[in-house]
């Protein structure tokens, strides 16, 4: 791919303990503070010489030019001939795109104000229906920030298994419920099926005009209108905003209503601050870029196939789920942006969980397994509760101890009690889980994903890999199980549907 890639792969890796011993200022050199987040990269096998090689790789990959294209509305999604303008939703981007986003956001605010003013009668519940980015982003926001009563009960449904819908509506009063239908194309099979069932639930609940309780969040207003949503209740967004990058636009409606408009604006401003950092900070002091360097090193030079993300904060328990889509749908590619097959690994598998639960489940493999798994810890300085401070102190010490143990290891005469150590980790220490900090954190991961794609030479903004299985499912539904492999046909027959 690039000559710098070979230099990086050939770089002699020193043990982490040796890197610390040789440089008393290592922590300072490999720590970045931005948007109330402390990014500590020092427990990764990066030294100053390797960092120079990464800066050279960024130059060969034209990362600065690609970054400029991203923020100026250039074509960064070549397979679909599109810009990717999610940053314009928070005020950073092409002037026209920023102006359009602002106008559409004011339209959304008008609807939020109308609901709060009683235009729909007494509303207590919002049922948000979507899938993929149309559900994962809003769900993360509501779960992380909506733990105190904001006046609305927000439930989010994505799974086409109607058990999820049944659980969501349990306890809801149909006469006090609005339904938000989130679909970029407004053709998503699972979403529309759940929406039809939700309409029927309203009808059975004696709601006179069920469609009048529906709000459409879409980049295809015509389809929403055709489906039956009144034009005044359609909240459009731009075609250039991808689904997994869409919580900043009208897909974030449940957060704007459920958390309050002020919180939604703070979320956007937090993300905008990270945009500005990514856009202007030098490569070696740029948090998303440094993270991409670390990701690249462990996949390309060390053969790591996975990356573990562990949130030591119950409010961020859904962050690993969110990142799985963001990172694997974006960079799970086997061709370059030009359509050529790659001859190197691309995105690792993103997985994770919540500390301290994960310590008693998967950390055995991290400490003593045969896989090299780069680990990322996220923890907040400020607790979310008023219980004994010992709870949070224990959480903090466990998080920091795990990073120390992964690096240091411990020798023992008993092989079963021996820890090899020299296992890498990055720690993100945040001040608190607030709208602004969460916005910055999510934007950091978006830009990290983009920087990774540039270094890999792939397109992070298409996702054709999700289509084939859906096409086959549609064919089976319409034409029956004809022409498929024996296993698939036997399973369909055994299921008796």
N, C-alpha and C positions, 0 to 999 in steps of 0.2 A: 504493500500500500504506500508507505512513505519510508524513506531511508531512516528517518528518526525512529520508526517503529523497531527496526532491527537494533538500533543503539539502545533502546529501552529494554528490549528482551535480553540483550547481551549484558546489561548492567549487572555487576556483581552485587548480590543482595547480602547486606550485613545483618546480623541479628539485631533485633530491636534494642535489647539491653546494651549492646555495644554502641549503637547510635546514640543512645542517651549518655553513656559514659564518656563518649568522645566530644560531646557538645553540651555544655551547661546551659546554653541559651536555646536548646532545641524546641522547648515548649513555646517560647515566644516566637520563634521563627515560623513554626508550623501551626499557629493559632490565628484565626481571623475572627474579629468581633464586628457584627453587623446586625442591625434591626433587633437589638436585645437578644441576639443569639450568639453564643460563643462556640465556634467551630474548632474543635481540637483534633488536628490531623496528625499529631506527633507520634501516636502509636501505630503508624503505618510505615512500611519500609521505604520511605522516600527521604533522600538526602538532597543536599544542595546540587550536586552534580546531576542526579536523576531529574531534579526539577528543571534544570537547564535543558535537558533533553526533551522534557515535556513541553517546555515553552517553544522549542524548535519544532516539535510535532504540531503544536497549535498553529505555528506559522506556516508549515507545509500544508496543513489542512485548511488554511485560510479561515480560521475560526473568527477573526475579527471581521472579515468581510461577510461571512454568513450571519454573524450577530447583527451587523448593520442592515442586512437584508431583512432579517426578522423584524427589526424595529421600524424599518421604513416602509413596510408593506410589500417587499419584493417577493418573488416566487421562491418560497422555501419548501414547497410541496410539489416537486416537479412532475410526479406521476399523475397528479390531478390538476396541475397548472394553477395552484392557488397560493396565496399568502397564508400566513398563520398569525392572526391578529388578536389573540387572546390578551396580549399586553395592552392593546388599545382600549380594552374594556376598563382598565384602571388608569388610563390617561397617558400611556407611553406608546407612541406609534405614529403612523401616518396621520397627518392632520385631519384628513377627511374621515378616516376610520375612527379616530378619537371623537370627532364631532358626532358621527352617527351613533356611536356607542353611548355617548352622553344623552342624546335625544331619546334613544330607546330606554335608557335607564330612567329618565324622567317619566316616560310613559308607564314604566313599571311602578315608579313611586306613586304616580297618580292612582293606580289601581290599589296599591297598598293603603293609601290614604282613604280611598273610598270604602274599602272593607272595614277599616278602623272606625270610619264615621257611620257605619251601619247601613251602607247601601245594599248589602245582601241580607239584611236582617241581623239577628244575633248569630254570630259565627264563633264557634269554640274550637272547631277541628279543621285541619287541612290534611287531606289524603293526597300525597304526592306520588304519582305513578311514572316510572321511567325505568331504564336499565342501562348498565354500563356507566359511562360518565354522566348520564342524565340522572343517576341515582347515587352513585358512590360519593361524588362531591358534596351534594346537599346533605347526605346522610352523615358524612364526616363532620360537617359544620354544625348540624343540629346536635349531634351526640357530644361534640367537644364543647360547644358554647351554650347549649340550650338546656342546661341542667337546672336552672332556676326558672320558675314559672314566668313566661313572658306574655301570658294571656291567651296563647293558642297551643293546642295539642297538635303537634305535627307528626305524622306517621309516613314512612316512605316504603313503598312496595316496588320490588323489581322482579322477583321470581314469578314465572308464569304458573308455577305450582300454586293453585288457588288457596292452599293452606296458609300461605303468606298473606294473602288478601284478607282471609277470614280472621287471622290474628290481628291484623292492622285495624279492621273496622270494629272489632270487639270492644265494646264500651263507648263507641262513637254514637252520637245522636245524628241520624241522617238529616234532620231538619236544621242542624247547626253545623253542617259540614260543607266545605268547598273541596273540589277535586282539581288538582293541577296535573295536567298530562304533559310530560316532558319527552319530546322526541324531535331531534334535529330535522328529520325528513317527514315526520308524522306518518310514517309507513311501518314503523317497527312492530312486528307481529306480536311479540310478548306484551308490549306496552298497550297496544290497542285492544288486545284481548282482555287484559286486566281492566282497561278503561270501560269497555262494554259491560263487564260484570259489575263494576262500581256504579255505573249508570243504573243498572237493574236493581242494585242494592238501594239506591236513592229512591227509585220508583216504588219498590216494596215498602220503603219507609214513609210513603205518602208524601213525597216531595213532588209538587205539581209539575215543575219544569226542570227535570234533572239536567238537561244540557245547559240550562241557564246557570247552573252551579259549577260549570266547568271552565277552567282557565287553561289555555294552550301556551306552552313554552316551546317555540319552534323556529327554525329557519325557513320553514315552508308554510307561510300563513294560508296560502290557497288551499292546501290539503286540510288544514285545521278547520277552515271555514266550510269546506265540503263535508267534513265529518260531522259538523253540527255545532261548532263553537261560535258564539257571536263574535263579530269582528272587534267589538269593544273589549273583549276578554282574551284577545290573542296578544301575547307578548313576544314579538319577533326578536331574533338575533341574527348576526351576520353569518353567511355561508363560510366565511373565512375563520370562524371559531370552531375548532374541533371539539367533538363530544367530551373527550377526557380533559379538555382545557376550558370547559364551559361554565364552571360554577360561578364565574365572575359576571356573567350576563344574566338573562332572564331565567336560565336554569337554576340560578341561585334564589329564585323567588321564595321558596319555603324558608330560606334563611332570612331574607329581607322582611318577611312577615313574622316569622316565628321568633326571631332574635331582636327585631326592631330595625328601623331604617338606619339609625345612627351606628349600630353595630356593623351593619352591612357596609356602610361607607368606611368605617375603620378597617374592615377587612381589605377593602380595595386599596386603601392608602398604604397599608402594611405591605401588600404585594407590590405596589408602585415603588416603594422604597427599595425593595429587593431588585426590581427592574433596573432602577437607576444604578445600583451597585454592580449588577451584572454588566450593564452597558458601559460603565466608565472605569471600573477598577482594573488595574494591571493584572495580567494572567496569574502571576504568583501570589497575588493578594485578593483573588477573586474567588469567593466561596463556591459558587456552582462549578467554576472551571477547575479548582483544586479537587473538588469531589470527583469530577469526571476523570482527572488524572489518576486518582487513586483507583477508581473503578477500572480504568483501562489497564493499569499496571497488574492488578490481580487476575484479571481475565486473560490478558495477552501474554504476560511474562510468567505468571505463576499457575496458570491453568485452572483457576477457580471457576466453578460452574454456577455457584449460587452466591447470594448476598443476604445476610440476615439483618433485619431491622427490628429493634426491640424498644418499644415505647414504655419507659418507666413512669407512666402517668395514665391513670384510667381514662382520662378525658381524651387521650390520643389512641385509644385501643383500636380504632378503625383505620389509623394511618397506614399500617402495613397492607390492608386490603386495597386502600386507595392507590398506594404506590405500585402494587402488583399490576393494576391496569395501566397506570401512567407509564411505567417503565417497560413492561413486557409487550404491551400493545404498540408502544412507540418504537422500541428498538429490537423487538424480536424479529429480525429480518435476516434473510440469507442472500440478498442482492444489494448492490450499491445503488446510490441515487440515479446512476446511469443505466441500471438494469443488468449489470454484470454480476455473475456469481462471486461471492466472497470466498476467500480461501483462508479465513481466520475466524475465530469465534466472535460473536456479537454480544447481545445482552445476556447477562447472567440471569438465572431464575431468582426473582425477588420473593422472599418469604419472611416471616417473622411472627411476633406475638407481643405479649405484654409482660413486663417484669413486675413482680417477682415470680409470677406464675411460670414463665418460661424456664426459669432456673431449675424448676423441679420437673421439667419435661424434656426439653431439647438441648440444654446446655451440656449434658454429658457428651454428646457428639462434638460440640464446639471445642470442649477442652481436651477430650481424649480420642475422638474419632479420627479417621484417616483422611478426612476431607479438610482442605484449607478453605475456611469460610470467613471472608471479611465481615466484620460485625459493625453495626451502627447502633449506638445508644442515643435515645432522645429523652431528656428529663428536664423538668421545670424546677426552678429554685423555690417557687412559691406553691404551697399546697392548695388544694381546692376545698378543704374541709376545716372544721373547727375542733376536730378531735385532738387528742393528745399529740403534741408535736413529735413525740417519739415515732409515730407512724411514718412521718415524712423523713425524719432523720434516718430511719432504717431503710427506707426506699433509696435515699441518696447514697448511703454507704454501700448498699448492695450493688447499685449500678456502678459506682466507681470501683468497687472491689472486683467486679467481674472483668472490667477492662484491664485492671492491674494483674489479675490472675491469668488471663489469656496471654498477656505479654510475658510475665515472669516465669510461669510454670513452677514446677517443683520436682526435684529429683528424689527418688526413693529406692531403697533396696528391694522393695516389693513392686514389681512392674505394674501391678494393677492399681497401685497408688501413686504412680509416677505421671507427671504432667510435662509434656514436651515444651510448652510455652512457645514464645515467638509467634503468637497468633495475633493478627492485626485487628484494630478497632478504631473507630472514629466516634467521638462523643459530641453531641449537640446539647449544650446546656442553655436552656431558655429561661428568661426571667419569670414568665407565667404563661398560661394558655389564655391569651386575650385575643379579640378579633384581629388586632393589628399584627401581633406576633404570629398568629396562625396564618394570616394572609402572607406574611413574609416567608414563613416556613414552606408553604405550598408552592409559592412562586420560586423559591430556591430549588425545590425538586423539579419543577418544570424546566428551569434553565439548565440544571444539571443534566436532565434527560436530553435536551437539545445539544448541549456541549458534547455529550457522549456520542450522539449521532454524527456530529461533524467530525470528531476524531475517527469514527469508524467509517465515515464516508457513506452513511445510509440516510434514508428519508424517514424521520420520526413521525411524520404527519399523515401517512396513509395506513390502512389497516385491512388490507384485502384478505388477510388470513382468517378473519372472522366470518367470511361470507360462505365458504364452500359447504360447511356443515349445515348452515341455514338453508342453502339452496337444495341440498339433498333432502332435508326435512320437509321442505315445501313440496318437492317432487313426490315424496312418499305419500304425503297427505292428499295430493291431488290425483296421483296416478297409481297408487298402491306400490307394494314392494316388488317391483319388477326390475330385473337386470342388475341387482346388487349381489354381493358375495353371499355364500351360503350361510355364514354366521349371522349376518344382518337379517336375512330373510327368515331364518329360523327364530331369531329373537322376536321379530314382529309377529310371527305366527303364535309363538308361545305367550306373548302378552295379550293376545285375543282382543285387540281393539280394532 
